[in-house]
Amino acid sequence: MVLTDAEIAVANARGEARKAATPAVVSVRYDRRVGRVVIALSTGLELAFPPTAVQGLEHVRPADLVDAQISPSGLGIHFPRIDADLYLPALLEGFLGSRRWMAAELGKRGGASASAEKAAAARRNGRLGGRPRKIAAEA
């Protein structure tokens, strides 16, 4: 499969957008005292979870979780002793809120898109007087 320069540019833009929308990992460690992997993010938020809750880490020994490495992008974590990787966006999506809340957050992202078509449609609608007023229901 041969990639074109345009496809590479699109993939790079998609990667940059992902990096801008996701906090980066600044440190990762295994806390033996509580039996959890602790990930510190660039936002100041810390995530802690038992390794048994993560696919690929279910059967590891605590000694296998030391020396974790952060990827250059800050979005991945590699555990060299067991050759396992975690991708931060996948960990964050769907685990920090209810399904309903996550669906609302995804809807906000989609509604916040700023395409040329969306801007033109908003201008056309504005020339028509904007959104119609709601008529109050009679009691």
Secondary structure, 3 states (H helix, E strand, C coil): CCCCHHHHHHHHHHHHHHHHHCCCEEEEEEECCCCEEEEEECCCCEEEECHHHCCCCCCCCHHHHCCCEECCCCCEEEECCCCEEEEHHHHHCCCCCCHHHHHHHHHHHHHCCCCHHHHHHHHHHHHCCCCCCCCCCCC
